[in-house]
Amino acid sequence: MTAPGVRTGGEADDLDVEEALALVKKAHGRDGHVTAPTGREAPATAPAASPKTDAHHRATPWPEARAIAERAGRGLRPHSTGADAPVGRNGRADRTDAPAEPRSPASVPLDAALGLVLAAPLAALTDLPSFDTSAMDGWAVAGPGPWALRDEGVLAGHAGPARLADGEAVGIATGARIPPDTTAVLRSEHGITDDKGRLHPTQEVGHGQDIRPRGQECRSGDHLLPAGTLVTPAVLGLAAAAGYDTLTVVPRPRVDVLILGDELLTEGLPHDGLIRDALGPMLPPWLRALGAEVTSVRRLGDDAKALHRAITGSKADLIVTTGGTAAGPVDHVHPTLRRIGAELLVNGVKVRPGHPMLLARLKEHQHLVGLPGNPLAAVSGLLTLAEPLLRALAGRPSLERYALPLKDGAHGHPHDTRLIPVTLRGDRAVPLHYNGPAMLRGVAAADALAVVPPGGAEPGQEAEILDLPWATAGIGGCFT
């Protein structure tokens, strides 16, 4: 049962009833358990239920939760959800999925664009190459050999060389401008000089050999890369060669991190019921690896007023909280969301660990992801809700899904998806131990998380794989 004052919807507004049920049945085909979508199709009042039963009922299936997060990042939301909304031919309230305004594109220097996404196509500002150049060290020759050698040579970066007459040759460096009337470039290893200083070829020279003609790679105005391209080092090199000093990109999503819990220590050993905060050191670099700009990290303890001030005062695109998403006496996330009238898009996910995670829309362009306080449960929430949301906010395409067979069997939850740490060994995923909600030992040694369906997986059974960012990009490159 949804708490009073929190608007629901989102998942049901993005899927027809038949589509949602088909998706859930596919995701939970092992035991046939189906959770009906919430929103307009749900009854106006739900029957009373115990907290445990109700929490399980309202949880969103794992694949659907990821889809909702990505759609939220793209700004897709219902046009009308009220009881008086116009009814379409299919009996549902009509709605339009119109993208909200994304963050305004920004022009940044080349050295600040790495890892961002192009907000506009990259068009060549010049021909590449912009003049005929030598592809090799050797001699520029005119006509058939042998050739009389000029004394001077032609170097890269110098002004236009003098015209060659038939029977003449001049030494030339790679990248140097080709003299007018040049027939070919003779490579240095393919020519010899005689006692009279004349140049002879040691093998046949073809017309135009080893000359890069102007515009060979592109002409000015050609579209080199489309909008949405990830800026890699190679893209930076191409942009520089094509004449760019700056690039128009989608800015990194800004993220504020709020660490909740009076029991957390920032240094030293655990004592007197206090434990070390593992999420404060872990989340900011992980969020950066997912393409975010972490604008602040604040430790608030279990203080409802401080949480309210931090959320309402944030200018970030995404707020990430840790802990406080359950229904205990010091769990203040849900009451705060009710107080500010947030729209709860995902209120619990049918996944272990990480079941009490949530996603809320605070404003038109601002969201909150509530992560559980247990470390591996928080990782689960990070990859379930924050990763697809950030990917969409940054303009990046969805990751291509893939699966690998499990080397060993994996225990499953009776009803929920499980995410377990694995290492990748060749064409198999090897499940790791120490995968409880409060444990980080397994994921610290992992390359990825495997998606284990309800009921578990047998040895050799394929499981969807969620790569960890440092496993594919390398430690040095994924946190920039």
KARA-V927797 format. One line per field, one symbol per residue. ss: DSSP state (h for helix, s for strand, l for the rest). phi: phi as a letter, one per 40 degrees, with the letter a starting at -180 (. if undefined). burial: # if it has 16 or more other ideal C-beta (glycine too) atoms within 10 Angstrom, else .. A space follows every 10 residues. Layout:
ss: ???
phi: ???
burial: ???
This chain:
ss: llllllssll hhhhllhhhh hhhhhhhlll llllllllll llllllllll hhhhhhhhls shhhhhhhhh hhhlllllll llllllslll llslllllll lllllssssh hhllllssll lssllllsll llsslllsss slllllssss ssssllllll lllllllsss ssllllslll lllsssshhh sssllllsss slllllllll sslllllsll llssslllls llhhhhhhhh hllllsssss lllssssssl lllsslllll sllsssllhh hhhhhhhhhl llsssssssl lllhhhhhhh hhhllllsss ssllllllll llhhhhhhhh llssssslss sslllllsss sssllsssss slllhhhhhh hhhhhhhhhh hhhlllllll llssssllls llllllssss sssssllsss slllllllll hhhhlllsss ssllllslll lsssssslhh hhhlllllll
phi: .cccgbcbhg ccccbcdccc cccccccbcc bgcbbccchc ccccbcccac dccccccccc ddcccccccc ccccgcacca bccccccccc gcccabcccc ccdcdbcbcd cbcdgcbcca ccbccacbcc acbccacibc bbgcccbccc ccbbbcgbcd cccccdgbaa cabdgccccd gccabccccb abbcccgccb ccacbccgcf bccdgccabd gcccacdgcc cbdccccccc cchcbbbcbc ccccbbbbcb hcccbbagcd afgcbccccd cccdcccccc gcbccabbbb gbbccccccc ccccbccbbb bbggccbccb cbccdccccc gccccbbgbc abchdccabb ccbdbabbbc ccccdccccd cdccbccccc dcccgccccc cabbcccbcb cbcdbbcbbb cabbbgbbbb cbcfbcdcbb ccccbccabb cccdggbcdg ccbcbbccdc cbbgdcbcbc
burial: .....##### #####.#..# ..##..##.. ..###.#### #......... ...###.### ########## ########.. #......... ..#.#..... .##.##.#.# ..#######. .#.#.##### .######### ##..###.## ...#...... #..#...### ###..####. .######..# #.......#. #...#...## ##.##.##.. ...##.#.## #...##.##. ##.#..#### ########## #.##...... ......#### .###.##### ##.##.#.## .#.#.###.# #..#.##### ######.... #########. .######### ########## ##...##### ########## ########## ######.... ...#.##..# .##.###### ####....## ##..#.#.## .##..##### ####..#... ..####.### .......##.
